[in-house]
Amino acid sequence: MKYEIQFLASAAKEFNSLPKDVKTRVAKALDGLEVNPRPPGVRKLRGHKRLYRIRVGSYRVVYEIDDDAKVILVTRIRHRREVYR
């Protein structure tokens, strides 16, 4: 019952431009989402039906869950001071 992780083109670009150590931690967090898309510490974004965010150090991963298709769509990966703008 694993979920498939997909990226918006902009999120893939953000992921690739992360510092190497942060990229490793984000990749590990995304691997965890495949098994449990709502891990402890996940927050649902207010004003959005299907958007969630997880913390990875000072970075935030914003994603959408489609339970029917078993897909997680990563929409943004940014530093916490710029992710919600």
C-alpha distances in whole Angstrom, upper triangle without the diagonal:
4,7,10,13,16,20,22,25,27,24,24,28,28,25,27,30,29,31,30,29,27,25,24,23,21,19,18,17,15,13,13,12,9,7,10,11,14,15,19,21,20,22,22,25,28,28,25,23,19,21,20,21,21,24,24,28,30,27,25,22,22,18,17,14,13,10,11,11,8,11,13,16,19,22,24,25,28,31,31,34,33,30,31,34
4,7,9,13,16,19,22,24,21,21,24,24,22,24,27,26,28,26,26,24,22,21,20,18,16,15,14,12,10,10,9,5,5,8,9,13,14,17,20,18,20,21,23,26,27,24,22,18,19,18,19,18,21,21,25,27,24,22,19,19,16,15,12,12,11,12,11,7,9,10,14,16,19,21,22,25,27,28,31,30,27,28,31
4,6,10,13,16,19,21,18,18,21,21,19,21,24,24,26,25,25,22,20,20,19,16,15,15,13,10,10,10,8,5,7,8,8,11,13,17,19,16,18,18,20,23,24,21,19,15,16,15,16,16,19,20,23,25,22,20,16,16,13,12,9,9,8,10,8,5,5,7,10,12,16,18,19,22,25,25,29,27,24,25,28
4,6,10,13,16,18,15,15,19,19,17,19,22,22,24,23,23,21,19,19,18,16,13,14,14,10,10,11,9,6,9,11,10,14,16,19,21,18,20,19,21,24,25,21,20,16,16,16,17,17,20,20,23,25,22,19,16,15,12,12,10,10,10,12,9,6,5,6,8,11,14,17,17,21,24,25,28,26,23,25,27
4,7,10,13,15,12,11,15,15,13,15,18,18,21,20,20,18,15,16,16,13,11,12,11,8,8,11,8,7,11,12,10,13,15,19,19,16,18,18,19,22,23,20,19,15,14,14,14,14,17,17,20,22,18,16,12,12,10,10,10,11,12,14,11,9,6,5,6,7,11,13,14,17,20,22,25,23,20,21,24
4,7,9,12,9,9,13,13,12,14,17,17,21,20,21,19,16,17,17,14,12,15,14,10,12,14,11,11,14,15,13,16,18,21,21,18,19,19,19,22,22,19,18,15,14,15,15,16,18,18,22,22,19,16,13,12,9,10,10,11,14,15,12,11,7,6,5,6,9,12,13,17,20,21,24,22,19,20,22
4,6,8,6,6,9,10,9,11,14,15,18,18,20,17,14,16,17,13,12,15,14,11,13,16,13,13,17,17,15,17,19,22,21,18,19,19,18,21,21,18,19,15,14,14,14,15,17,17,20,20,16,14,11,11,9,10,12,13,16,18,15,14,10,8,6,5,6,9,10,14,17,19,21,19,16,18,19
4,5,5,6,9,10,10,12,14,16,19,20,22,19,16,19,19,16,15,19,17,14,17,19,16,17,20,20,17,20,21,24,23,20,20,19,18,21,20,17,18,15,14,15,15,17,19,19,22,21,17,15,12,11,10,11,13,14,18,19,16,16,12,11,7,6,6,8,10,13,17,19,21,18,15,17,17
4,5,5,6,9,10,11,13,15,18,19,22,19,16,19,20,17,16,20,19,16,19,21,19,19,23,23,21,23,24,27,26,23,23,22,21,24,23,20,21,19,17,18,18,19,21,20,23,22,18,17,14,14,13,14,17,18,21,22,20,19,16,14,11,9,9,10,12,14,18,20,21,18,16,18,18
4,5,5,6,9,10,11,13,17,18,20,17,15,19,19,16,16,20,19,16,19,22,20,20,24,24,21,23,24,26,25,22,22,21,19,22,21,19,21,19,16,17,16,18,19,19,21,19,16,15,13,12,13,14,18,19,23,24,22,21,18,15,12,9,7,7,9,11,15,17,18,15,13,15,15
4,5,5,6,9,10,11,15,16,17,14,12,15,16,12,13,16,15,13,16,18,16,17,21,20,17,19,20,23,21,19,19,18,17,20,20,18,19,17,14,14,13,14,15,15,18,17,13,12,9,9,10,12,15,17,20,22,20,19,15,12,9,6,5,5,6,9,13,15,16,14,11,14,15
4,5,5,6,9,10,14,14,16,14,11,14,15,12,12,15,15,13,15,18,16,17,20,21,19,21,22,24,23,21,21,21,21,24,24,21,22,20,17,17,16,17,17,16,19,18,15,14,11,12,12,15,17,19,22,23,21,19,16,13,11,8,9,8,8,11,15,17,19,17,15,17,18
4,5,5,6,9,12,14,16,14,12,15,16,14,14,18,17,16,18,21,20,20,24,24,22,24,25,27,25,23,23,24,22,25,25,23,25,22,19,20,18,19,19,17,19,18,15,15,13,14,15,17,20,22,25,27,24,23,19,17,14,11,11,10,9,11,14,17,18,15,14,17,17
4,6,5,6,10,12,14,12,10,13,14,11,13,16,15,14,17,19,18,20,23,23,20,22,22,24,22,20,21,21,20,23,23,21,23,21,18,17,15,16,15,14,16,14,11,11,10,12,13,16,19,22,25,27,25,23,20,17,14,11,10,7,6,7,10,13,15,12,11,14,15
4,5,5,9,10,12,9,7,10,11,8,9,13,12,11,14,16,16,17,20,21,19,20,20,22,21,19,20,21,20,24,25,22,24,21,18,17,15,14,14,12,14,14,11,11,10,12,13,16,19,21,24,26,23,22,18,15,13,10,10,9,6,8,11,14,16,14,13,16,18
4,6,8,9,12,10,8,11,13,11,11,14,15,14,16,19,19,19,23,23,22,24,24,26,24,23,24,25,24,27,28,26,27,24,22,21,19,18,18,15,17,17,14,15,13,16,17,20,22,24,26,28,26,24,21,18,16,13,14,12,10,11,14,17,19,17,16,20,20
4,7,9,11,10,8,12,14,12,13,16,17,16,19,21,21,22,25,26,24,26,25,27,25,24,24,25,24,27,28,26,28,26,23,22,19,19,18,15,16,15,13,14,14,16,18,21,24,26,29,31,29,27,23,21,18,15,15,12,10,10,12,15,17,15,15,18,19
4,6,8,6,6,9,10,9,11,14,14,14,17,19,19,21,24,24,22,23,23,24,22,21,22,24,23,26,27,26,28,25,22,20,17,16,15,12,13,12,10,12,12,15,17,21,23,26,28,31,29,26,23,20,18,15,15,12,9,9,10,13,15,14,14,17,18
4,6,5,6,9,10,10,12,14,15,16,18,20,21,23,25,25,24,25,24,25,23,23,24,26,25,29,30,29,31,28,25,23,20,18,16,13,12,12,11,14,15,18,20,24,26,29,31,34,32,29,26,23,22,18,19,16,12,11,11,15,16,16,16,20,21
4,6,5,6,9,10,10,12,14,15,17,19,20,21,24,24,24,25,24,25,24,23,25,27,27,31,32,31,32,29,26,24,21,19,17,13,14,14,13,16,16,19,21,25,26,29,31,33,31,28,26,23,22,19,20,17,14,14,14,17,19,19,19,23,24
4,5,5,7,9,10,11,13,14,16,17,19,21,23,23,23,24,22,22,21,22,24,26,26,30,32,30,32,29,26,23,20,17,15,11,11,12,12,15,15,19,21,24,26,29,30,33,31,28,26,23,22,19,21,18,14,14,14,16,19,19,19,23,24
4,5,5,6,9,10,11,12,14,15,17,19,21,21,20,21,19,20,18,18,20,23,22,26,28,26,28,25,22,20,16,14,12,8,8,9,8,11,12,15,17,21,23,26,28,31,29,26,23,20,19,16,17,14,11,11,10,13,16,16,15,19,21
4,5,5,6,9,10,10,12,14,15,17,19,20,19,20,19,21,19,19,21,23,23,26,28,26,27,24,21,19,16,14,13,10,11,12,10,12,11,15,16,20,21,24,26,28,26,24,21,18,17,14,16,13,10,11,12,15,18,17,16,20,21
4,6,5,6,9,10,11,13,14,16,18,19,18,20,18,20,19,19,22,24,24,28,30,28,29,26,23,20,18,15,14,10,12,14,12,14,13,17,18,21,22,25,26,29,27,24,21,19,19,16,18,16,13,14,15,17,20,20,19,22,25
4,5,5,6,9,10,11,13,15,16,16,16,17,15,16,16,16,18,21,22,25,28,26,27,24,21,18,15,12,10,7,8,11,10,11,11,15,16,20,20,24,25,28,26,23,21,18,18,15,17,15,12,13,13,15,18,19,17,21,23
4,5,5,6,9,10,11,13,15,15,14,15,14,16,15,14,16,18,19,23,25,23,23,20,17,15,12,10,9,6,9,11,8,9,8,11,13,16,17,20,22,25,23,20,18,14,14,11,14,12,9,11,12,13,17,17,15,18,20
4,5,5,6,9,10,11,13,14,14,16,15,17,17,16,19,20,21,25,27,24,25,21,19,17,15,12,12,10,13,15,12,12,10,13,14,17,17,20,21,24,22,19,16,14,14,12,15,14,11,14,15,17,20,20,18,21,23
4,5,5,6,9,10,12,13,13,15,13,15,15,15,18,20,22,26,28,25,25,22,20,17,15,12,12,10,12,15,13,13,12,15,15,18,18,21,21,24,22,19,17,15,16,14,17,16,14,16,17,18,22,22,20,23,25
4,5,5,6,9,11,10,10,11,10,12,12,11,14,17,18,22,24,22,22,19,16,14,11,8,9,7,11,13,11,11,9,12,12,15,15,18,19,22,21,17,15,13,14,12,15,14,12,14,15,16,20,20,17,20,23
4,5,5,7,9,10,9,11,11,14,14,12,15,16,18,22,23,21,21,17,15,13,11,10,11,10,14,16,13,12,9,11,10,12,13,15,16,19,17,14,12,9,11,9,13,12,11,14,16,17,21,20,17,20,22
4,5,5,7,9,10,12,12,15,16,15,18,19,21,25,27,24,23,19,18,16,15,13,14,13,16,19,16,15,13,15,13,15,14,17,17,19,18,14,13,11,13,12,16,16,15,18,20,21,24,24,21,23,26
4,5,6,6,8,10,8,11,13,12,15,17,20,23,25,23,22,18,17,14,13,11,13,12,15,18,16,15,13,14,13,15,14,16,16,19,18,14,13,12,14,13,17,17,16,19,20,20,24,24,21,23,26
4,5,5,4,7,7,11,12,10,13,14,17,20,22,19,18,15,14,11,11,10,12,13,16,18,16,14,11,12,10,11,10,12,12,16,15,11,10,8,11,11,14,15,14,17,19,19,23,23,19,21,24
4,6,6,10,10,14,16,14,17,17,20,23,25,21,20,16,16,14,14,13,16,16,20,22,19,17,14,14,12,13,11,12,12,14,13,9,9,8,11,12,16,17,17,20,22,23,26,26,22,24,27
4,6,9,9,13,15,14,17,18,21,24,26,23,21,18,18,16,16,15,17,17,21,23,21,19,16,17,15,15,12,14,12,15,14,10,11,11,14,15,19,20,20,23,25,25,28,28,25,26,29
4,5,6,9,12,11,14,15,18,21,23,20,19,15,15,13,13,12,15,16,19,21,19,17,15,15,13,13,11,13,11,15,15,11,12,11,14,15,18,19,19,22,23,23,26,26,23,24,27
4,6,10,11,9,11,12,14,18,19,17,15,12,11,9,10,10,13,15,18,20,18,15,12,12,9,9,7,10,9,13,13,10,9,8,11,11,14,16,16,19,21,20,24,23,20,21,24
4,7,8,6,9,9,13,16,18,16,14,12,11,8,9,9,12,14,18,19,17,14,12,12,11,11,9,12,11,15,16,13,13,11,13,14,16,17,17,19,21,19,23,23,19,20,23
4,6,6,9,11,15,18,20,18,18,15,14,11,10,8,11,12,15,18,16,14,13,13,13,14,12,15,15,18,19,15,15,13,16,15,18,18,17,19,20,19,23,23,20,21,24
4,6,9,12,15,18,21,19,19,17,16,12,11,9,11,13,15,17,17,15,14,15,15,16,15,19,18,21,22,19,19,17,19,18,20,20,19,20,20,19,22,23,20,21,25
4,6,10,13,15,19,18,18,16,14,10,9,7,8,11,12,14,14,12,12,13,14,16,16,19,19,23,24,21,20,17,18,17,18,18,17,17,17,15,19,20,17,18,21
4,7,10,13,16,14,14,12,10,7,6,5,8,11,13,15,13,10,10,10,11,12,12,16,16,20,20,18,17,14,15,14,15,15,15,16,16,14,18,18,15,16,19
4,6,9,12,11,12,11,9,6,5,7,9,13,15,15,14,11,11,10,11,12,12,16,17,20,21,19,18,15,16,14,15,14,15,16,16,14,17,17,14,13,17
4,6,9,8,8,8,6,4,6,9,12,16,18,18,16,12,12,9,10,10,11,14,15,18,19,18,17,14,14,14,14,14,15,17,18,15,18,18,14,13,17
4,6,6,8,8,6,5,7,10,13,16,18,17,15,12,11,9,10,10,12,15,17,20,21,20,18,15,15,14,13,13,14,15,16,14,16,15,12,10,13
4,6,8,10,8,9,11,14,16,19,21,20,18,15,15,12,13,13,15,17,19,22,23,22,21,18,18,17,15,16,18,18,19,16,17,17,14,11,14
4,7,9,9,11,13,17,19,22,24,23,21,17,17,14,14,13,15,17,19,22,23,23,21,19,18,17,16,16,19,19,21,18,19,18,15,12,14
4,6,6,9,11,15,18,21,23,22,20,16,15,11,11,10,12,14,16,18,19,19,17,15,14,14,13,14,17,18,20,18,20,18,15,13,15
4,6,9,13,16,19,22,25,24,22,18,16,13,11,9,10,11,13,15,16,17,15,14,14,15,14,16,19,21,23,21,23,21,18,16,18
4,7,10,14,17,20,23,23,20,16,14,10,8,5,6,8,10,12,14,13,12,10,10,12,11,14,16,19,21,20,22,20,17,16,18
4,7,10,14,16,19,19,16,12,10,7,6,5,7,10,12,15,16,15,13,10,9,9,9,11,13,15,17,16,18,17,13,12,15
4,7,10,13,16,16,14,10,8,6,5,6,8,11,13,16,17,15,13,10,10,10,10,11,12,14,16,14,17,16,12,12,16
4,7,10,13,12,10,6,5,4,6,9,11,14,16,20,19,17,15,12,12,10,10,9,9,11,12,11,14,14,10,11,14
4,7,10,11,9,6,5,7,9,11,13,16,18,21,21,18,16,13,13,11,12,11,10,11,12,11,14,15,12,13,17
4,6,7,6,5,7,9,12,15,16,20,21,25,24,22,20,16,16,13,14,12,10,10,10,9,12,13,11,13,16
4,6,5,6,7,11,13,17,18,22,23,26,26,23,20,17,17,14,15,13,10,10,9,10,13,14,12,15,18
4,5,8,10,14,17,20,22,25,27,30,29,26,24,21,20,17,18,15,12,11,9,9,12,14,13,16,19
4,7,10,13,16,20,22,26,28,31,30,28,25,21,21,17,17,14,11,9,6,6,8,11,10,13,15
4,7,10,13,17,19,23,25,28,27,25,22,18,17,13,13,10,7,6,4,5,9,9,8,11,14
4,6,10,13,16,19,21,25,24,22,19,15,14,11,11,8,6,6,6,6,9,9,7,9,12
4,6,10,13,16,18,21,20,18,15,11,10,7,8,6,5,7,9,9,13,12,9,11,14
4,7,10,14,16,19,18,17,14,10,9,6,6,5,6,9,11,11,14,12,8,9,12
4,7,10,13,15,15,13,10,7,5,4,5,7,9,12,15,15,17,16,12,13,15
4,7,10,12,12,11,8,6,5,6,7,10,13,15,18,18,20,19,15,15,18
4,6,9,9,8,6,5,7,9,11,13,15,19,21,21,24,22,18,18,21
4,6,6,6,5,6,8,11,13,16,19,22,25,24,27,25,22,22,24
4,6,5,7,8,11,14,16,19,21,24,27,27,29,28,24,24,27
4,6,8,11,13,16,18,22,24,27,30,30,33,31,27,27,29
4,5,9,11,15,17,20,22,26,29,29,32,30,26,27,29
4,7,10,13,16,19,21,24,27,27,30,29,25,26,28
4,6,10,12,16,17,21,24,24,27,25,22,23,25
4,6,9,12,14,17,20,21,24,22,18,19,22
4,6,9,12,15,18,19,22,20,16,17,19
4,6,8,11,15,16,18,16,13,14,17
4,7,10,14,14,16,14,10,12,13
4,6,10,11,13,10,7,9,11
4,7,9,12,10,7,10,12
4,6,8,6,5,9,10
4,6,6,6,9,11
4,6,5,8,10
4,6,8,8
4,6,6
4,6
4
